[in-house]
Amino acid sequence: MLPLVSETFKGAKTTCFAYGQTGSGKTFTMMGTSDGRVPGLYLLASYDIIQYLNMYTDLELYLSFYEIYCGKLFDLLNDRAPVHCREDGKQQVNIVNLTEVQVDNVESIMETLQIGMTLRASGATGANAESSRSHAIMQMVLKHNGRLYSKISFIDLAGSERGADTMHTDK
């Protein structure tokens, strides 16, 4: 079991970042292969999460997936609809109008993520013909009686090199 998952089920808010240069395998590490032969962190964590979820019948699991591109946030589960980051009176950060899809098995998690991945901003760089150009944030939220219990976030950052080094030809 991934330690992040077990801590999430104890009520902690956990995060896993993929950080590195363009072409270093960040998105591959998160997604794996589309046929699942080489599992990424999303799939590996999903197996663990569903296994725990089956032991906690009073919890519900919701998935959201959004990207930050050119300083703006877009909901990848709602046709890239713009969403907004706000801080509430308790100084909690909230993504307003973000789609949450209830999921209860590994297949529904991976199908939902695949929908979002098709909408993620990508383009050519000097390093790659096809490269993610945005930061992608996938969150799985555990709720108890409709209220937030905990959250696990997976953040796939865009390439970390200087913009001048990528020689990218698109925005």
Contacts in CASP RR format, 6 or more apart in sequence:
PFRMAT RR
TARGET T0000
AUTHOR 0000-0000-0000
METHOD contacts of the structure
MODEL  1
MLPLVSETFKGAKTTCFAYGQTGSGKTFTMMGTSDGRVPGLYLLASYDII
QYLNMYTDLELYLSFYEIYCGKLFDLLNDRAPVHCREDGKQQVNIVNLTE
VQVDNVESIMETLQIGMTLRASGATGANAESSRSHAIMQMVLKHNGRLYS
KISFIDLAGSERGADTMHTDK
1 48 0 8 1.000
1 51 0 8 1.000
1 52 0 8 1.000
2 44 0 8 1.000
2 45 0 8 1.000
2 48 0 8 1.000
4 14 0 8 1.000
4 15 0 8 1.000
4 16 0 8 1.000
4 45 0 8 1.000
4 152 0 8 1.000
5 14 0 8 1.000
5 45 0 8 1.000
5 48 0 8 1.000
5 49 0 8 1.000
5 52 0 8 1.000
5 152 0 8 1.000
6 48 0 8 1.000
6 52 0 8 1.000
7 14 0 8 1.000
8 14 0 8 1.000
8 49 0 8 1.000
8 140 0 8 1.000
8 142 0 8 1.000
8 150 0 8 1.000
8 151 0 8 1.000
8 152 0 8 1.000
9 52 0 8 1.000
9 56 0 8 1.000
9 59 0 8 1.000
9 142 0 8 1.000
9 150 0 8 1.000
10 150 0 8 1.000
11 142 0 8 1.000
11 149 0 8 1.000
11 150 0 8 1.000
12 150 0 8 1.000
13 150 0 8 1.000
13 151 0 8 1.000
13 152 0 8 1.000
13 153 0 8 1.000
14 150 0 8 1.000
14 151 0 8 1.000
14 152 0 8 1.000
14 153 0 8 1.000
15 152 0 8 1.000
15 153 0 8 1.000
15 154 0 8 1.000
15 155 0 8 1.000
16 41 0 8 1.000
16 45 0 8 1.000
16 152 0 8 1.000
16 153 0 8 1.000
16 154 0 8 1.000
16 155 0 8 1.000
17 155 0 8 1.000
17 157 0 8 1.000
18 25 0 8 1.000
18 26 0 8 1.000
18 27 0 8 1.000
18 29 0 8 1.000
18 30 0 8 1.000
18 41 0 8 1.000
18 154 0 8 1.000
18 155 0 8 1.000
18 156 0 8 1.000
18 157 0 8 1.000
19 26 0 8 1.000
19 157 0 8 1.000
19 160 0 8 1.000
20 26 0 8 1.000
20 157 0 8 1.000
20 159 0 8 1.000
20 160 0 8 1.000
21 127 0 8 1.000
21 159 0 8 1.000
21 160 0 8 1.000
21 161 0 8 1.000
22 125 0 8 1.000
22 127 0 8 1.000
22 128 0 8 1.000
22 131 0 8 1.000
22 158 0 8 1.000
22 159 0 8 1.000
22 161 0 8 1.000
22 166 0 8 1.000
23 127 0 8 1.000
23 128 0 8 1.000
23 131 0 8 1.000
23 159 0 8 1.000
24 159 0 8 1.000
26 132 0 8 1.000
26 156 0 8 1.000
26 157 0 8 1.000
26 159 0 8 1.000
27 132 0 8 1.000
27 136 0 8 1.000
27 156 0 8 1.000
28 40 0 8 1.000
29 40 0 8 1.000
29 41 0 8 1.000
30 40 0 8 1.000
30 41 0 8 1.000
30 42 0 8 1.000
30 136 0 8 1.000
30 138 0 8 1.000
30 154 0 8 1.000
30 156 0 8 1.000
31 40 0 8 1.000
31 42 0 8 1.000
31 113 0 8 1.000
31 117 0 8 1.000
32 38 0 8 1.000
32 39 0 8 1.000
32 40 0 8 1.000
32 42 0 8 1.000
32 43 0 8 1.000
34 114 0 8 1.000
36 43 0 8 1.000
41 154 0 8 1.000
42 109 0 8 1.000
42 110 0 8 1.000
42 113 0 8 1.000
42 138 0 8 1.000
42 154 0 8 1.000
43 106 0 8 1.000
43 110 0 8 1.000
45 140 0 8 1.000
45 152 0 8 1.000
45 154 0 8 1.000
46 106 0 8 1.000
46 109 0 8 1.000
46 110 0 8 1.000
47 106 0 8 1.000
49 61 0 8 1.000
49 109 0 8 1.000
49 140 0 8 1.000
49 152 0 8 1.000
50 61 0 8 1.000
50 104 0 8 1.000
50 105 0 8 1.000
50 106 0 8 1.000
50 109 0 8 1.000
53 59 0 8 1.000
53 61 0 8 1.000
53 104 0 8 1.000
53 142 0 8 1.000
58 144 0 8 1.000
58 145 0 8 1.000
59 142 0 8 1.000
59 143 0 8 1.000
59 144 0 8 1.000
59 149 0 8 1.000
60 102 0 8 1.000
60 104 0 8 1.000
60 142 0 8 1.000
60 143 0 8 1.000
60 144 0 8 1.000
60 146 0 8 1.000
61 102 0 8 1.000
61 103 0 8 1.000
61 104 0 8 1.000
61 140 0 8 1.000
61 141 0 8 1.000
61 142 0 8 1.000
61 143 0 8 1.000
62 100 0 8 1.000
62 101 0 8 1.000
62 102 0 8 1.000
62 103 0 8 1.000
62 140 0 8 1.000
62 141 0 8 1.000
62 143 0 8 1.000
63 77 0 8 1.000
63 100 0 8 1.000
63 101 0 8 1.000
63 102 0 8 1.000
63 103 0 8 1.000
63 109 0 8 1.000
63 112 0 8 1.000
63 113 0 8 1.000
63 138 0 8 1.000
63 139 0 8 1.000
63 140 0 8 1.000
63 141 0 8 1.000
64 75 0 8 1.000
64 77 0 8 1.000
64 95 0 8 1.000
64 98 0 8 1.000
64 99 0 8 1.000
64 100 0 8 1.000
64 101 0 8 1.000
64 138 0 8 1.000
64 139 0 8 1.000
64 141 0 8 1.000
65 75 0 8 1.000
65 76 0 8 1.000
65 77 0 8 1.000
65 112 0 8 1.000
65 113 0 8 1.000
65 116 0 8 1.000
65 136 0 8 1.000
65 137 0 8 1.000
65 138 0 8 1.000
65 139 0 8 1.000
66 73 0 8 1.000
66 74 0 8 1.000
66 75 0 8 1.000
66 76 0 8 1.000
66 77 0 8 1.000
66 83 0 8 1.000
66 95 0 8 1.000
66 98 0 8 1.000
66 136 0 8 1.000
66 137 0 8 1.000
67 73 0 8 1.000
67 74 0 8 1.000
67 76 0 8 1.000
67 120 0 8 1.000
67 121 0 8 1.000
67 134 0 8 1.000
67 135 0 8 1.000
67 136 0 8 1.000
67 137 0 8 1.000
68 74 0 8 1.000
68 134 0 8 1.000
68 135 0 8 1.000
68 137 0 8 1.000
69 121 0 8 1.000
69 133 0 8 1.000
69 134 0 8 1.000
69 135 0 8 1.000
70 171 0 8 1.000
72 82 0 8 1.000
73 82 0 8 1.000
73 83 0 8 1.000
73 84 0 8 1.000
73 85 0 8 1.000
73 95 0 8 1.000
74 80 0 8 1.000
74 81 0 8 1.000
74 82 0 8 1.000
74 83 0 8 1.000
74 119 0 8 1.000
74 121 0 8 1.000
74 134 0 8 1.000
75 81 0 8 1.000
75 82 0 8 1.000
75 83 0 8 1.000
75 97 0 8 1.000
75 98 0 8 1.000
75 99 0 8 1.000
76 115 0 8 1.000
76 116 0 8 1.000
76 117 0 8 1.000
76 119 0 8 1.000
76 120 0 8 1.000
76 136 0 8 1.000
77 99 0 8 1.000
77 101 0 8 1.000
77 112 0 8 1.000
77 115 0 8 1.000
77 116 0 8 1.000
78 99 0 8 1.000
79 119 0 8 1.000
80 119 0 8 1.000
81 97 0 8 1.000
81 99 0 8 1.000
83 95 0 8 1.000
83 96 0 8 1.000
83 97 0 8 1.000
83 98 0 8 1.000
84 95 0 8 1.000
84 96 0 8 1.000
84 97 0 8 1.000
85 93 0 8 1.000
85 94 0 8 1.000
85 95 0 8 1.000
85 96 0 8 1.000
86 93 0 8 1.000
86 94 0 8 1.000
86 95 0 8 1.000
86 96 0 8 1.000
87 93 0 8 1.000
87 94 0 8 1.000
88 94 0 8 1.000
100 141 0 8 1.000
101 108 0 8 1.000
101 112 0 8 1.000
103 109 0 8 1.000
103 112 0 8 1.000
103 140 0 8 1.000
109 140 0 8 1.000
113 138 0 8 1.000
120 132 0 8 1.000
120 134 0 8 1.000
120 136 0 8 1.000
121 132 0 8 1.000
121 133 0 8 1.000
121 134 0 8 1.000
122 130 0 8 1.000
122 131 0 8 1.000
122 132 0 8 1.000
122 133 0 8 1.000
123 130 0 8 1.000
123 131 0 8 1.000
123 133 0 8 1.000
123 168 0 8 1.000
123 170 0 8 1.000
124 130 0 8 1.000
124 131 0 8 1.000
124 168 0 8 1.000
124 169 0 8 1.000
124 170 0 8 1.000
125 131 0 8 1.000
125 166 0 8 1.000
125 167 0 8 1.000
125 168 0 8 1.000
125 169 0 8 1.000
126 166 0 8 1.000
126 167 0 8 1.000
126 168 0 8 1.000
126 169 0 8 1.000
127 166 0 8 1.000
131 159 0 8 1.000
132 156 0 8 1.000
132 158 0 8 1.000
132 159 0 8 1.000
133 158 0 8 1.000
133 168 0 8 1.000
133 170 0 8 1.000
133 171 0 8 1.000
134 158 0 8 1.000
135 155 0 8 1.000
135 156 0 8 1.000
135 157 0 8 1.000
135 158 0 8 1.000
136 155 0 8 1.000
136 156 0 8 1.000
137 153 0 8 1.000
137 154 0 8 1.000
137 155 0 8 1.000
137 156 0 8 1.000
138 153 0 8 1.000
138 154 0 8 1.000
138 155 0 8 1.000
138 156 0 8 1.000
139 151 0 8 1.000
139 152 0 8 1.000
139 153 0 8 1.000
139 154 0 8 1.000
140 151 0 8 1.000
140 152 0 8 1.000
140 153 0 8 1.000
141 148 0 8 1.000
141 150 0 8 1.000
141 151 0 8 1.000
142 148 0 8 1.000
142 149 0 8 1.000
142 150 0 8 1.000
142 151 0 8 1.000
143 149 0 8 1.000
159 166 0 8 1.000
END
